[in-house]
Amino acid sequence: MENLTVVGSGVMGRGIAYTAAVNGFNVVLNDVQQENLDNAQIYIEKELNKSAEKGYVTSKQVKTALANLNYTTDLVASARQADIVIEAVFELIDIKIDVFKKLDQICPQHTILATNTSTMSPTEIAAQTTRPEKCVAMHFFNPVHKMKLIEIIRGLETSDDTCAKVKEVGARLKKETVEINEHPGFVTSRMNCLIGNEAMNMLMEGLASVEDIDKAIKLGLNHPMGPLELADLVGLDVRLRNMEYLYQTLGEKYRPSPLLIKYVKAGRLGRKSGSGFYNYEN
């Protein structure tokens, strides 16, 4: 398990690529748009330099990581020698299935196909391939290089060997792993979406300010980040898609807050748009 490909160079994809390169994998980062890859490369190199300045990585690790990283819009070139491919595209099941179908045709028979998802079904995605036993979900957390956990979610056909190899990958990435049997939302997303959605409803009801709701959760429940601050970090459009999926699959208690829907319609998507529950313009 030396050659690791990441498909999708957004926030999660570039974070996974960065973490894998620092920890010695040969990494190819793929995206359909060159501009996205250029932005990802700028981000990764900046993060490497910042981490070196703070002593989190050595200059040797930086040099090795830069040598290990390749960027391409050519999916065939990026995946044909991969031992594991981690798909990190939008949280839309049709897009993920399309990527998996293509990867199934490109990759060698031994290649593991993993979807980075917080809610989607690895069973449904894997069923569209000829290798469902080698398909799995790996739920990374943002920011990838700082967060310590990967949820490993088994699909119906995922083999024990696949799970064991993915756990080895997690260990090389210096992450703790938990193994989850597939169910919508897994463990963390089910809990996190409920907490965040209730915080949005409380804000909508005028119960307290954004700052005080987050402060209450951080200091009263010892969470490292408030639920509204976290939603801004994840992206309110991403959170809404997750809530809509959980609402469809798990029922009424996951109905998205009207305030979340309103913010997404207004283009207030969180940190990436400059405003969400907080203002990030400065």
Sine and cosine of phi, psi and omega as CSV:
sin_phi,cos_phi,sin_psi,cos_psi,sin_omega,cos_omega
0.00,0.00,0.95,0.30,-0.03,-1.00
-0.95,-0.33,-0.53,0.85,-0.09,-1.00
-0.98,-0.20,0.91,-0.42,-0.08,-1.00
-0.87,-0.50,0.80,-0.60,0.03,-1.00
-0.92,-0.39,0.67,-0.74,0.09,-1.00
-0.90,-0.44,0.80,-0.60,0.03,-1.00
-0.97,-0.26,0.90,-0.43,-0.08,-1.00
0.95,-0.32,0.89,-0.46,-0.12,-0.99
-0.94,-0.35,0.47,0.89,0.09,-1.00
-0.96,0.27,-0.34,-0.94,-0.08,-1.00
-0.82,0.57,-0.74,0.67,-0.04,-1.00
-0.97,0.26,-0.69,0.72,-0.04,-1.00
-0.87,0.49,-0.72,0.69,0.00,-1.00
-0.93,0.36,-0.52,0.85,0.05,-1.00
-0.92,0.38,-0.65,0.76,0.04,-1.00
-0.91,0.40,-0.69,0.73,0.00,-1.00
-0.88,0.48,-0.71,0.71,0.03,-1.00
-0.84,0.54,-0.77,0.64,-0.06,-1.00
-0.90,0.44,-0.65,0.76,0.00,-1.00
-0.92,0.39,-0.66,0.75,-0.02,-1.00
-0.91,0.41,-0.67,0.74,0.01,-1.00
-0.88,0.48,-0.52,0.86,-0.06,-1.00
-0.99,-0.15,0.35,0.94,0.25,-0.97
1.00,-0.09,0.01,1.00,0.07,-1.00
-0.97,0.24,0.50,-0.87,0.22,-0.97
-0.99,0.15,0.90,-0.44,-0.20,-0.98
-0.89,-0.45,0.72,-0.69,0.20,-0.98
-0.88,-0.47,0.81,-0.58,0.05,-1.00
-0.97,-0.25,0.84,-0.54,-0.07,-1.00
-0.90,-0.44,0.59,-0.81,0.12,-0.99
-0.45,-0.90,0.39,-0.92,-0.01,-1.00
-0.97,0.23,-0.30,0.95,-0.04,-1.00
-0.87,-0.48,0.78,-0.62,0.01,-1.00
-0.89,0.46,-0.59,0.81,0.01,-1.00
-0.86,0.51,-0.63,0.77,0.04,-1.00
-0.90,0.44,-0.66,0.75,0.02,-1.00
-0.91,0.41,-0.65,0.76,0.03,-1.00
-0.88,0.48,-0.69,0.73,0.03,-1.00
-0.90,0.43,-0.63,0.78,0.02,-1.00
-0.91,0.42,-0.65,0.76,0.00,-1.00
-0.90,0.43,-0.67,0.74,0.05,-1.00
-0.86,0.50,-0.72,0.69,0.00,-1.00
-0.88,0.48,-0.75,0.66,-0.08,-1.00
-0.89,0.46,-0.71,0.71,-0.01,-1.00
-0.92,0.40,-0.59,0.81,0.06,-1.00
-0.91,0.41,-0.69,0.72,0.00,-1.00
-0.91,0.42,-0.62,0.78,0.04,-1.00
-0.88,0.47,-0.70,0.71,0.00,-1.00
-0.91,0.41,-0.66,0.75,0.04,-1.00
-0.89,0.46,-0.68,0.73,-0.01,-1.00
-0.91,0.41,-0.60,0.80,0.04,-1.00
-0.92,0.39,-0.67,0.74,0.02,-1.00
-0.88,0.48,-0.56,0.83,-0.03,-1.00
-1.00,0.01,-0.05,1.00,0.05,-1.00
0.99,0.12,0.21,0.98,0.01,-1.00
-0.97,0.23,-0.49,0.87,0.07,-1.00
-0.72,-0.69,0.39,-0.92,0.01,-1.00
-1.00,0.02,0.27,-0.96,0.05,-1.00
-0.89,0.46,-0.53,0.85,0.05,-1.00
-0.91,0.42,-0.66,0.75,0.04,-1.00
-0.89,0.45,-0.63,0.78,0.03,-1.00
-0.89,0.46,-0.73,0.68,-0.01,-1.00
-0.88,0.48,-0.69,0.73,0.00,-1.00
-0.91,0.41,-0.69,0.73,-0.01,-1.00
-0.88,0.48,-0.70,0.72,0.00,-1.00
-0.90,0.44,-0.61,0.80,0.02,-1.00
-0.94,0.33,-0.49,0.87,-0.06,-1.00
-0.99,0.13,-0.22,0.98,-0.12,-0.99
-0.99,-0.11,0.75,-0.67,0.13,-0.99
-0.76,-0.65,0.51,-0.86,-0.06,-1.00
-0.80,-0.61,0.73,-0.69,0.00,-1.00
-0.38,-0.92,0.50,-0.86,0.12,-0.99
-1.00,-0.04,-0.04,1.00,-0.04,-1.00
-1.00,0.00,0.96,-0.26,-0.06,-1.00
-0.91,0.41,-0.62,0.78,0.00,-1.00
-0.89,0.46,-0.75,0.66,0.00,-1.00
-0.90,0.44,-0.55,0.84,-0.08,-1.00
-0.98,0.22,-0.44,0.90,-0.17,-0.99
-0.91,-0.41,-0.17,0.99,-0.16,-0.99
-0.95,0.32,-0.27,0.96,0.04,-1.00
-0.88,-0.48,0.24,0.97,-0.10,-1.00
-0.97,0.26,0.61,-0.79,0.17,-0.99
-1.00,0.03,-0.52,0.85,0.09,-1.00
-0.56,-0.83,0.69,-0.73,0.10,-1.00
-0.90,-0.44,0.78,-0.62,0.06,-1.00
-0.94,-0.34,0.92,-0.39,0.03,-1.00
-0.99,0.10,0.77,-0.63,-0.04,-1.00
-0.70,-0.72,0.77,0.63,0.01,-1.00
-1.00,-0.04,-0.13,-0.99,-0.03,-1.00
-0.83,0.55,0.48,-0.87,0.03,-1.00
-0.98,0.22,0.89,0.46,0.09,-1.00
-0.77,-0.64,0.85,-0.53,-0.17,-0.99
-0.87,0.49,-0.60,0.80,-0.03,-1.00
-0.91,0.42,-0.62,0.78,0.02,-1.00
-0.92,0.38,-0.69,0.73,-0.01,-1.00
-0.90,0.44,-0.67,0.74,0.02,-1.00
-0.89,0.46,-0.67,0.75,0.02,-1.00
-0.87,0.49,-0.68,0.73,0.03,-1.00
-0.89,0.45,-0.70,0.72,-0.02,-1.00
-0.90,0.43,-0.64,0.77,0.04,-1.00
-0.86,0.50,-0.70,0.72,0.01,-1.00
-0.91,0.41,-0.70,0.71,0.00,-1.00
-0.89,0.46,-0.60,0.80,0.00,-1.00
-0.87,0.49,-0.55,0.83,0.02,-1.00
-0.98,0.18,-0.48,0.88,-0.11,-0.99
-1.00,0.02,-0.68,0.73,-0.22,-0.98
-0.98,0.22,0.48,-0.88,0.13,-0.99
-0.86,0.51,0.30,-0.95,-0.08,-1.00
-0.89,0.46,-0.48,0.88,-0.06,-1.00
-0.99,0.16,-0.19,0.98,-0.14,-0.99
-0.93,0.38,0.73,-0.68,0.10,-0.99
-1.00,0.03,0.71,-0.71,0.04,-1.00
-0.94,-0.33,0.88,-0.47,-0.04,-1.00
-0.87,-0.49,0.68,-0.74,0.10,-0.99
-0.97,-0.25,0.79,-0.62,0.12,-0.99
-1.00,0.07,0.96,-0.27,-0.06,-1.00
-0.57,-0.82,0.50,-0.87,0.05,-1.00
-0.98,-0.20,-0.15,0.99,-0.05,-1.00
-0.57,-0.82,-0.45,0.89,-0.22,-0.98
-0.96,0.29,0.37,-0.93,-0.08,-1.00
-0.99,0.10,0.91,-0.41,0.09,-1.00
-0.92,0.40,-0.45,0.90,0.04,-1.00
-0.91,0.43,-0.72,0.69,-0.01,-1.00
-0.90,0.43,-0.64,0.77,0.01,-1.00
-0.93,0.36,-0.71,0.71,-0.05,-1.00
-0.91,0.42,-0.50,0.87,-0.05,-1.00
-0.90,0.44,-0.29,0.96,0.00,-1.00
-1.00,0.01,0.08,1.00,0.00,-1.00
-0.90,-0.43,0.11,-0.99,0.08,-1.00
-0.99,-0.11,0.13,0.99,-0.05,-1.00
-0.71,-0.71,0.81,0.59,-0.04,-1.00
-0.86,0.51,-0.45,0.89,0.02,-1.00
-0.93,0.36,-0.32,0.95,0.00,-1.00
-0.97,-0.26,0.26,0.96,0.02,-1.00
-0.94,-0.33,0.58,-0.82,-0.10,-0.99
-0.35,-0.94,0.27,-0.96,0.14,-0.99
-0.95,-0.31,0.68,-0.74,0.10,-0.99
-0.84,-0.54,0.95,-0.32,-0.04,-1.00
-1.00,-0.07,0.98,-0.20,0.10,-1.00
-1.00,0.08,0.29,-0.96,-0.03,-1.00
-0.84,-0.54,0.49,-0.87,-0.09,-1.00
-0.99,-0.15,0.74,-0.68,-0.04,1.00
-0.99,0.17,0.70,-0.71,-0.18,-0.98
-0.85,0.52,-0.67,0.75,-0.10,-0.99
-0.95,0.30,-0.23,0.97,0.00,-1.00
-0.96,-0.26,-0.55,0.84,-0.07,-1.00
-0.97,0.24,0.62,-0.78,-0.22,-0.98
-1.00,-0.06,-0.16,0.99,-0.18,-0.98
-0.91,-0.41,0.55,-0.84,0.29,-0.96
-0.80,-0.60,0.83,-0.57,0.18,-0.98
-0.99,0.13,0.81,-0.59,0.08,-1.00
-0.96,-0.27,0.88,-0.47,-0.10,-1.00
-0.93,-0.38,0.86,-0.51,0.00,-1.00
-0.99,0.15,0.75,-0.66,0.22,-0.98
-0.98,0.18,0.05,-1.00,-0.04,-1.00
-0.86,0.52,-0.60,0.80,-0.08,-1.00
-0.98,-0.21,-0.01,1.00,-0.06,-1.00
-0.86,0.50,0.78,-0.63,-0.07,-1.00
-0.99,0.12,0.34,-0.94,0.08,-1.00
-0.88,0.47,-0.61,0.79,0.00,-1.00
-0.89,0.46,-0.66,0.75,0.03,-1.00
-0.89,0.47,-0.72,0.70,0.02,-1.00
-0.88,0.48,-0.66,0.75,0.00,-1.00
-0.89,0.45,-0.68,0.73,-0.01,-1.00
-0.92,0.38,-0.62,0.79,0.02,-1.00
-0.92,0.38,-0.59,0.81,0.08,-1.00
-0.90,0.44,-0.60,0.80,0.06,-1.00
-0.90,0.44,-0.65,0.76,0.07,-1.00
-0.87,0.49,-0.71,0.70,0.04,-1.00
-0.85,0.53,-0.68,0.74,0.01,-1.00
-0.90,0.43,-0.64,0.77,0.05,-1.00
-0.91,0.40,-0.48,0.88,0.06,-1.00
-0.99,0.14,0.04,1.00,0.00,-1.00
0.89,0.45,0.65,0.76,0.04,-1.00
-0.91,-0.42,0.51,-0.86,0.25,-0.97
-0.99,0.16,0.50,-0.87,0.02,-1.00
-0.79,-0.62,0.51,-0.86,0.18,-0.98
-0.81,-0.59,0.61,-0.79,-0.02,-1.00
-0.98,-0.19,0.81,-0.58,-0.09,-1.00
-0.85,-0.52,0.69,-0.72,0.18,-0.98
-0.99,0.14,0.71,-0.70,-0.16,-0.99
-0.83,0.56,0.75,-0.66,0.17,-0.99
-0.33,-0.94,0.58,-0.82,-0.08,-1.00
-0.78,0.63,0.79,-0.61,0.05,-1.00
1.00,0.07,-0.18,0.98,0.02,-1.00
0.82,0.57,-0.69,-0.72,0.03,-1.00
-0.99,-0.17,-0.84,0.54,-0.18,-0.98
-0.94,0.35,-0.66,0.75,-0.06,-1.00
-0.93,0.36,-0.60,0.80,0.04,-1.00
-0.87,0.50,-0.72,0.70,-0.01,-1.00
-0.94,0.34,-0.72,0.70,-0.10,-0.99
-0.91,0.41,-0.65,0.76,0.00,-1.00
-0.91,0.41,-0.61,0.79,0.03,-1.00
-0.90,0.44,-0.72,0.69,-0.02,-1.00
-0.89,0.45,-0.74,0.68,-0.02,-1.00
-0.90,0.44,-0.66,0.75,-0.01,-1.00
-0.91,0.42,-0.64,0.77,0.02,-1.00
-0.92,0.39,-0.60,0.80,0.06,-1.00
-0.88,0.47,-0.65,0.76,0.03,-1.00
-0.91,0.42,-0.65,0.76,0.04,-1.00
-0.90,0.43,-0.62,0.78,0.04,-1.00
-0.91,0.42,-0.64,0.77,0.05,-1.00
-0.90,0.44,-0.69,0.73,0.00,-1.00
-0.88,0.47,-0.58,0.81,-0.01,-1.00
-0.98,0.19,-0.11,0.99,-0.01,-1.00
0.98,0.21,0.36,0.93,-0.04,-1.00
-0.90,0.43,-0.64,0.77,0.01,-1.00
-0.27,-0.96,0.16,-0.99,0.02,-1.00
-0.97,0.23,0.25,-0.97,0.08,-1.00
-0.81,0.59,-0.76,0.65,-0.07,-1.00
-0.89,0.45,-0.65,0.76,-0.06,-1.00
-0.97,0.25,-0.54,0.84,0.10,-1.00
-0.89,0.45,-0.73,0.68,0.01,-1.00
-0.90,0.43,-0.67,0.75,-0.01,-1.00
-0.89,0.46,-0.65,0.76,0.00,-1.00
-0.88,0.47,-0.66,0.75,-0.02,-1.00
-0.95,0.31,-0.65,0.76,-0.01,-1.00
-0.91,0.40,-0.75,0.67,-0.09,-1.00
-1.00,0.05,-0.54,0.84,-0.03,-1.00
-0.99,0.14,-0.56,0.83,-0.03,-1.00
-0.92,-0.40,0.02,1.00,0.08,-1.00
0.90,0.43,0.53,0.85,0.13,-0.99
-0.99,0.17,0.62,-0.78,-0.02,-1.00
-0.94,0.34,-0.35,0.94,-0.03,-1.00
-0.58,-0.82,0.61,-0.79,0.04,-1.00
-0.94,0.35,0.41,-0.91,-0.07,-1.00
-0.91,0.41,-0.51,0.86,0.01,-1.00
-0.98,0.19,-0.62,0.79,0.11,-0.99
-0.88,0.48,-0.66,0.75,0.00,-1.00
-0.92,0.39,-0.65,0.76,0.04,-1.00
-0.87,0.49,-0.64,0.77,0.07,-1.00
-0.88,0.47,-0.63,0.78,-0.01,-1.00
-0.92,0.39,-0.71,0.71,0.00,-1.00
-0.91,0.42,-0.62,0.79,-0.11,-0.99
0.94,-0.33,0.85,-0.53,-0.09,-1.00
-0.93,0.37,-0.48,0.88,0.09,-1.00
-0.93,0.38,-0.63,0.78,0.05,-1.00
-0.91,0.41,-0.70,0.71,0.01,-1.00
-0.88,0.48,-0.64,0.77,0.01,-1.00
-0.90,0.43,-0.68,0.73,0.04,-1.00
-0.87,0.49,-0.65,0.76,0.03,-1.00
-0.90,0.44,-0.70,0.72,0.00,-1.00
-0.90,0.44,-0.65,0.76,0.00,-1.00
-0.90,0.45,-0.64,0.77,0.02,-1.00
-0.92,0.40,-0.70,0.71,0.01,-1.00
-0.92,0.39,-0.57,0.82,0.06,-1.00
-0.89,0.45,-0.68,0.74,0.00,-1.00
-0.92,0.39,-0.58,0.81,-0.12,-0.99
-0.99,-0.13,-0.48,0.88,-0.09,-1.00
-0.90,-0.43,-0.22,0.98,0.15,-0.99
0.96,-0.28,-0.24,-0.97,-0.27,-0.96
-0.85,0.53,-0.61,0.80,-0.09,-1.00
-0.91,0.42,-0.22,0.97,0.04,-1.00
-0.97,-0.23,0.28,0.96,0.05,-1.00
-0.87,0.50,0.81,-0.59,-0.04,-1.00
-0.88,0.48,0.64,-0.77,0.05,-1.00
-0.86,0.51,0.69,-0.72,0.07,-1.00
-0.84,0.55,-0.50,0.87,0.01,-1.00
-0.92,0.38,-0.62,0.78,0.05,-1.00
-0.89,0.46,-0.71,0.71,0.02,-1.00
-0.87,0.49,-0.67,0.74,-0.01,-1.00
-0.89,0.45,-0.70,0.72,-0.02,-1.00
-0.89,0.45,-0.66,0.75,0.00,-1.00
-0.91,0.41,-0.66,0.75,0.05,-1.00
-0.88,0.48,-0.54,0.84,-0.01,-1.00
-0.99,0.15,-0.08,1.00,-0.04,-1.00
0.99,0.15,0.20,0.98,0.06,-1.00
-1.00,0.02,1.00,-0.02,-0.17,-0.98
-0.97,-0.22,0.05,1.00,-0.01,-1.00
0.95,-0.30,-0.50,-0.87,-0.08,-1.00
-0.83,0.55,-0.66,0.75,-0.13,-0.99
-0.93,0.36,-0.38,0.92,0.01,-1.00
-0.98,-0.21,-0.10,0.99,0.02,-1.00
0.99,-0.13,-0.24,0.97,0.06,-1.00
-0.38,-0.93,0.52,-0.85,0.07,-1.00
-0.41,-0.91,-0.90,-0.43,0.15,-0.99
-0.98,0.22,-0.37,0.93,0.11,-0.99
-0.86,-0.51,0.27,-0.96,0.06,-1.00
-0.98,-0.20,0.79,-0.62,-0.07,-1.00
-0.89,-0.46,0.26,0.97,-0.08,-1.00
-0.86,0.51,-0.53,0.85,-0.03,-1.00
-0.98,-0.18,0.00,0.00,0.00,0.00
